Amino acid sequence: MNIGNVTASDNVKVVTITNNAPMFFQFGNTTVVWTAKDEAGNTANTTQIIQVVDKLPPQLSIPKDIVTDATAFETPLVIGDANGTGIIDTSPKITNNSTGLFHIGKTVIQWIATDKFGNENALDQTVTVLACGKPSSDYNLVMGTNGGETLTGSMVPNLIIGLEGNDVIHEGPAGDCVIAGDGNNIIYAGNDTNTIYAGNGDNIIKGGTGNMQVFVGTGSNIIQGGSGQNTCYLGNPSKDTVVNCQSQLH
């Protein structure tokens, strides 16, 4: 480190100007003593304060981006943990703006590491929530409310979201994605490849002629597969009645 120079004057010639500065400076304050000596052997001292501060942002490592399927209108996800360190503050504070619940689509989570000196580093993590493996733009949206109602899909692929309440849901014929929400729902599957997330409740689900995937939560569900290939993912422990649907716990 270049700490500069001092000057000295005297009635006789100044012979030397020296200091006791170290080769390397520690974090914080270091007092450097400068000494001027003249030909007569007289000396004079002065001091200089060298302050070393940490102005570098901490290093930050965040979880990888996430791509997953929606299991509810607001899908709960564990997004992982971040790690950070700094030159002086080896345990900076790490925060993010995630609520832990994610809508269908893309959500950008900002992670921030802040050390005790106020230095910050920010990185973004992207969470992409798909509707049964596809973006929501691939579907016609049929949106319910929190009350009980009847929701019917159209002739094109539909994304049917029931929210809460005891709903009656009729899929369309072109392959739908159903996110029924919590409640005691009655769901009639369509005649193409379709996926149903039934949520928590006592649901009645009847398959059509297409291939059906069904995911149920807690509750006593009655599931009758149709004439296609049907797979049912049941809660653990299962309290469900299943007919004509290959079952496994999830």
C-alpha positions as a Markdown table, in Angstrom:
| # | Residue | x | y | z |
|---|---|---|---|---|
| 1 | Met | 0.0 | 0.0 | 0.0 |
| 2 | Asn | 1.2 | 3.5 | -0.9 |
| 3 | Ile | 0.8 | 5.5 | 2.3 |
| 4 | Gly | 2.3 | 8.7 | 0.9 |
| 5 | Asn | 5.3 | 10.8 | 2.1 |
| 6 | Val | 5.9 | 13.4 | 4.8 |
| 7 | Thr | 8.2 | 16.4 | 4.6 |
| 8 | Ala | 10.3 | 18.0 | 7.3 |
| 9 | Ser | 12.3 | 21.2 | 7.7 |
| 10 | Asp | 15.0 | 22.3 | 10.2 |
| 11 | Asn | 17.7 | 24.9 | 10.8 |
| 12 | Val | 20.2 | 22.2 | 9.9 |
| 13 | Lys | 19.9 | 19.4 | 7.4 |
| 14 | Val | 17.3 | 16.7 | 7.9 |
| 15 | Val | 19.1 | 13.4 | 7.5 |
| 16 | Thr | 16.4 | 10.8 | 7.5 |
| 17 | Ile | 12.6 | 10.4 | 7.5 |
| 18 | Thr | 11.5 | 6.9 | 8.5 |
| 19 | Asn | 8.2 | 5.2 | 9.6 |
| 20 | Asn | 7.2 | 1.9 | 11.2 |
| 21 | Ala | 4.6 | 1.0 | 8.7 |
| 22 | Pro | 4.1 | -2.8 | 8.2 |
| 23 | Met | 4.3 | -4.4 | 4.8 |
| 24 | Phe | 0.7 | -5.5 | 5.1 |
| 25 | Phe | -2.1 | -3.7 | 6.9 |
| 26 | Gln | -4.8 | -5.5 | 8.9 |
| 27 | Phe | -8.5 | -4.7 | 8.7 |
| 28 | Gly | -9.3 | -1.7 | 10.9 |
| 29 | Asn | -7.0 | 1.2 | 12.1 |
| 30 | Thr | -3.2 | 1.1 | 12.1 |
| 31 | Thr | -1.2 | 3.9 | 13.6 |
| 32 | Val | 2.0 | 4.7 | 11.6 |
| 33 | Val | 4.7 | 6.7 | 13.4 |
| 34 | Trp | 6.9 | 8.9 | 11.2 |
| 35 | Thr | 10.3 | 10.0 | 12.6 |
| 36 | Ala | 12.4 | 12.8 | 11.2 |
| 37 | Lys | 16.1 | 13.1 | 12.3 |
| 38 | Asp | 18.5 | 16.0 | 11.6 |
| 39 | Glu | 22.3 | 16.1 | 11.5 |
| 40 | Ala | 22.5 | 17.1 | 15.1 |
| 41 | Gly | 20.6 | 13.9 | 16.1 |
| 42 | Asn | 17.4 | 15.7 | 17.0 |
| 43 | Thr | 14.2 | 13.8 | 16.2 |
| 44 | Ala | 10.6 | 14.7 | 15.8 |
| 45 | Asn | 7.6 | 12.3 | 15.5 |
| 46 | Thr | 4.2 | 12.5 | 13.9 |
| 47 | Thr | 1.5 | 9.9 | 13.5 |
| 48 | Gln | -0.7 | 8.8 | 10.6 |
| 49 | Ile | -3.9 | 6.7 | 10.8 |
| 50 | Ile | -4.3 | 4.1 | 8.1 |
| 51 | Gln | -7.9 | 2.7 | 8.0 |
| 52 | Val | -8.6 | -0.5 | 6.1 |
| 53 | Val | -12.3 | -1.0 | 5.3 |
| 54 | Asp | -14.3 | -3.7 | 3.6 |
| 55 | Lys | -16.1 | -2.3 | 0.5 |
| 56 | Leu | -16.4 | -5.5 | -1.4 |
| 57 | Pro | -19.8 | -7.1 | -1.8 |
| 58 | Pro | -20.1 | -10.6 | -0.3 |
| 59 | Gln | -20.0 | -13.7 | -2.5 |
| 60 | Leu | -23.4 | -15.2 | -3.0 |
| 61 | Ser | -24.4 | -18.7 | -4.2 |
| 62 | Ile | -28.1 | -19.3 | -4.8 |
| 63 | Pro | -30.2 | -22.4 | -5.6 |
| 64 | Lys | -30.8 | -23.4 | -9.3 |
| 65 | Asp | -33.8 | -22.3 | -11.2 |
| 66 | Ile | -36.9 | -24.5 | -10.8 |
| 67 | Val | -39.4 | -25.8 | -13.3 |
| 68 | Thr | -42.3 | -27.8 | -11.9 |
| 69 | Asp | -46.0 | -28.5 | -12.4 |
| 70 | Ala | -48.7 | -26.7 | -10.5 |
| 71 | Thr | -50.5 | -28.7 | -7.9 |
| 72 | Ala | -52.8 | -25.9 | -6.8 |
| 73 | Phe | -53.7 | -22.3 | -7.7 |
| 74 | Glu | -50.8 | -21.3 | -5.5 |
| 75 | Thr | -48.3 | -24.2 | -5.5 |
| 76 | Pro | -46.2 | -24.5 | -2.4 |
| 77 | Leu | -42.5 | -25.1 | -3.2 |
| 78 | Val | -39.3 | -25.4 | -1.3 |
| 79 | Ile | -36.9 | -23.2 | -3.3 |
| 80 | Gly | -33.6 | -24.3 | -1.5 |
| 81 | Asp | -31.0 | -22.4 | 0.4 |
| 82 | Ala | -28.4 | -19.8 | -0.5 |
| 83 | Asn | -24.9 | -19.4 | 0.9 |
| 84 | Gly | -22.7 | -16.3 | 1.3 |
| 85 | Thr | -19.4 | -15.2 | 2.6 |
| 86 | Gly | -17.3 | -12.1 | 2.8 |
| 87 | Ile | -13.7 | -11.1 | 3.3 |
| 88 | Ile | -14.3 | -9.9 | 6.9 |
| 89 | Asp | -17.9 | -10.8 | 7.6 |
| 90 | Thr | -17.9 | -14.5 | 6.8 |
| 91 | Ser | -21.6 | -14.9 | 7.6 |
| 92 | Pro | -23.6 | -12.2 | 5.8 |
| 93 | Lys | -27.3 | -11.9 | 6.2 |
| 94 | Ile | -29.1 | -13.7 | 3.4 |
| 95 | Thr | -32.8 | -12.8 | 2.5 |
| 96 | Asn | -35.2 | -13.4 | -0.4 |
| 97 | Asn | -38.6 | -12.1 | -1.3 |
| 98 | Ser | -40.3 | -15.5 | -1.8 |
| 99 | Thr | -43.6 | -16.2 | -0.2 |
| 100 | Gly | -43.2 | -20.0 | -0.7 |
| 101 | Leu | -46.4 | -20.0 | -2.9 |
| 102 | Phe | -46.2 | -19.8 | -6.7 |
| 103 | His | -48.8 | -19.1 | -9.3 |
| 104 | Ile | -48.7 | -20.7 | -12.8 |
| 105 | Gly | -46.1 | -18.9 | -14.9 |
| 106 | Lys | -42.7 | -17.4 | -14.1 |
| 107 | Thr | -41.7 | -15.9 | -10.7 |
| 108 | Val | -38.3 | -14.2 | -10.2 |
| 109 | Ile | -37.0 | -14.5 | -6.6 |
| 110 | Gln | -34.3 | -12.0 | -5.6 |
| 111 | Trp | -31.7 | -13.2 | -3.1 |
| 112 | Ile | -29.7 | -10.6 | -1.3 |
| 113 | Ala | -26.6 | -11.1 | 0.8 |
| 114 | Thr | -25.8 | -8.1 | 3.1 |
| 115 | Asp | -22.7 | -8.0 | 5.3 |
| 116 | Lys | -22.3 | -6.0 | 8.5 |
| 117 | Phe | -20.7 | -3.1 | 6.6 |
| 118 | Gly | -23.7 | -2.7 | 4.4 |
| 119 | Asn | -22.2 | -4.2 | 1.3 |
| 120 | Glu | -24.7 | -6.1 | -0.8 |
| 121 | Asn | -24.8 | -8.7 | -3.6 |
| 122 | Ala | -28.1 | -9.7 | -5.3 |
| 123 | Leu | -28.9 | -12.6 | -7.6 |
| 124 | Asp | -32.1 | -13.8 | -9.2 |
| 125 | Gln | -33.6 | -17.3 | -9.1 |
| 126 | Thr | -36.5 | -18.1 | -11.6 |
| 127 | Val | -39.3 | -20.5 | -10.6 |
| 128 | Thr | -41.4 | -21.6 | -13.6 |
| 129 | Val | -44.7 | -23.3 | -12.8 |
| 130 | Leu | -46.3 | -25.2 | -15.6 |
| 131 | Ala | -49.9 | -26.4 | -16.1 |
| 132 | Cys | -49.7 | -30.1 | -16.5 |
| 133 | Gly | -46.3 | -29.8 | -18.2 |
| 134 | Lys | -47.3 | -26.9 | -20.5 |
| 135 | Pro | -47.4 | -23.1 | -20.3 |
| 136 | Ser | -50.8 | -21.8 | -19.4 |
| 137 | Ser | -51.0 | -20.1 | -22.8 |
| 138 | Asp | -51.5 | -23.5 | -24.4 |
| 139 | Tyr | -55.0 | -23.7 | -22.8 |
| 140 | Asn | -58.3 | -22.0 | -22.7 |
| 141 | Leu | -58.6 | -20.8 | -19.1 |
| 142 | Val | -61.8 | -21.7 | -17.2 |
| 143 | Met | -61.5 | -20.0 | -13.8 |
| 144 | Gly | -63.6 | -20.7 | -10.8 |
| 145 | Thr | -64.2 | -18.9 | -7.5 |
| 146 | Asn | -64.0 | -19.9 | -3.9 |
| 147 | Gly | -67.6 | -21.0 | -3.9 |
| 148 | Gly | -69.2 | -24.2 | -5.2 |
| 149 | Glu | -70.0 | -24.1 | -8.9 |
| 150 | Thr | -70.1 | -26.0 | -12.1 |
| 151 | Leu | -67.1 | -25.6 | -14.5 |
| 152 | Thr | -67.3 | -26.9 | -18.0 |
| 153 | Gly | -64.4 | -27.1 | -20.5 |
| 154 | Ser | -64.8 | -26.1 | -24.1 |
| 155 | Met | -63.8 | -28.0 | -27.3 |
| 156 | Val | -60.2 | -26.9 | -27.1 |
| 157 | Pro | -57.6 | -27.9 | -24.4 |
| 158 | Asn | -58.7 | -26.2 | -21.1 |
| 159 | Leu | -57.0 | -25.2 | -17.9 |
| 160 | Ile | -59.7 | -25.5 | -15.4 |
| 161 | Ile | -59.0 | -24.0 | -12.0 |
| 162 | Gly | -61.6 | -24.6 | -9.3 |
| 163 | Leu | -60.1 | -22.9 | -6.3 |
| 164 | Glu | -61.9 | -23.8 | -3.1 |
| 165 | Gly | -65.5 | -25.0 | -2.7 |
| 166 | Asn | -67.4 | -28.0 | -3.7 |
| 167 | Asp | -67.3 | -27.9 | -7.5 |
| 168 | Val | -68.7 | -30.0 | -10.3 |
| 169 | Ile | -66.2 | -30.1 | -13.2 |
| 170 | His | -66.8 | -31.4 | -16.7 |
| 171 | Glu | -63.7 | -31.7 | -18.8 |
| 172 | Gly | -63.8 | -31.0 | -22.6 |
| 173 | Pro | -62.8 | -33.5 | -25.2 |
| 174 | Ala | -59.4 | -32.1 | -26.3 |
| 175 | Gly | -57.2 | -32.9 | -23.2 |
| 176 | Asp | -57.5 | -30.7 | -20.2 |
| 177 | Cys | -55.5 | -29.8 | -17.1 |
| 178 | Val | -57.7 | -29.6 | -14.0 |
| 179 | Ile | -56.5 | -28.0 | -10.8 |
| 180 | Ala | -59.6 | -28.5 | -8.7 |
| 181 | Gly | -58.4 | -27.1 | -5.3 |
| 182 | Asp | -59.5 | -28.2 | -1.9 |
| 183 | Gly | -63.1 | -29.3 | -1.5 |
| 184 | Asn | -65.5 | -32.1 | -2.1 |
| 185 | Asn | -65.5 | -32.0 | -5.9 |
| 186 | Ile | -67.1 | -34.1 | -8.6 |
| 187 | Ile | -64.9 | -34.4 | -11.7 |
| 188 | Tyr | -65.8 | -36.0 | -15.0 |
| 189 | Ala | -62.7 | -36.5 | -17.1 |
| 190 | Gly | -62.7 | -36.0 | -20.8 |
| 191 | Asn | -61.9 | -38.2 | -23.8 |
| 192 | Asp | -58.3 | -37.2 | -24.4 |
| 193 | Thr | -55.1 | -37.3 | -22.4 |
| 194 | Asn | -55.8 | -35.3 | -19.3 |
| 195 | Thr | -54.4 | -34.6 | -15.8 |
| 196 | Ile | -56.4 | -33.9 | -12.6 |
| 197 | Tyr | -55.1 | -32.4 | -9.4 |
| 198 | Ala | -57.9 | -32.8 | -7.0 |
| 199 | Gly | -56.5 | -31.3 | -3.8 |
| 200 | Asn | -57.7 | -32.1 | -0.3 |
| 201 | Gly | -61.2 | -33.3 | 0.2 |
| 202 | Asp | -63.6 | -36.1 | -0.5 |
| 203 | Asn | -63.6 | -36.1 | -4.3 |
| 204 | Ile | -65.5 | -38.3 | -6.8 |
| 205 | Ile | -63.6 | -38.7 | -10.1 |
| 206 | Lys | -64.9 | -40.6 | -13.1 |
| 207 | Gly | -62.6 | -41.2 | -16.1 |
| 208 | Gly | -63.5 | -41.0 | -19.8 |
| 209 | Thr | -62.1 | -42.7 | -22.8 |
| 210 | Gly | -58.8 | -40.9 | -22.7 |
| 211 | Asn | -55.7 | -41.5 | -20.7 |
| 212 | Met | -56.0 | -40.0 | -17.2 |
| 213 | Gln | -53.6 | -39.1 | -14.5 |
| 214 | Val | -55.1 | -38.2 | -11.1 |
| 215 | Phe | -53.4 | -36.7 | -8.1 |
| 216 | Val | -55.4 | -36.6 | -4.8 |
| 217 | Gly | -54.5 | -35.2 | -1.4 |
| 218 | Thr | -55.9 | -36.1 | 2.0 |
| 219 | Gly | -59.5 | -37.3 | 2.0 |
| 220 | Ser | -61.6 | -40.2 | 1.1 |
| 221 | Asn | -61.8 | -40.2 | -2.6 |
| 222 | Ile | -63.7 | -42.4 | -5.0 |
| 223 | Ile | -62.0 | -42.8 | -8.3 |
| 224 | Gln | -63.3 | -44.8 | -11.3 |
| 225 | Gly | -61.0 | -45.0 | -14.2 |
| 226 | Gly | -62.3 | -44.9 | -17.8 |
| 227 | Ser | -61.5 | -47.0 | -20.8 |
| 228 | Gly | -58.0 | -45.5 | -21.3 |
| 229 | Gln | -54.8 | -45.9 | -19.4 |
| 230 | Asn | -55.4 | -44.5 | -15.9 |
| 231 | Thr | -52.8 | -43.8 | -13.2 |
| 232 | Cys | -53.8 | -42.6 | -9.7 |
| 233 | Tyr | -51.4 | -41.0 | -7.3 |
| 234 | Leu | -52.8 | -41.3 | -3.8 |
| 235 | Gly | -52.1 | -39.6 | -0.5 |
| 236 | Asn | -50.2 | -41.5 | 2.2 |
| 237 | Pro | -51.9 | -43.2 | 4.0 |
| 238 | Ser | -54.6 | -43.7 | 1.4 |
| 239 | Lys | -58.2 | -43.7 | 2.3 |
| 240 | Asp | -59.4 | -43.9 | -1.2 |
| 241 | Thr | -61.6 | -46.3 | -3.2 |
| 242 | Val | -60.1 | -46.9 | -6.6 |
| 243 | Val | -61.4 | -48.9 | -9.5 |
| 244 | Asn | -59.7 | -49.4 | -12.9 |
| 245 | Cys | -56.8 | -47.1 | -12.1 |
| 246 | Gln | -53.2 | -48.1 | -11.5 |
| 247 | Ser | -52.5 | -46.7 | -8.0 |
| 248 | Gln | -49.4 | -45.6 | -6.2 |
| 249 | Leu | -48.6 | -43.4 | -3.3 |
| 250 | His | -47.0 | -40.0 | -3.7 |
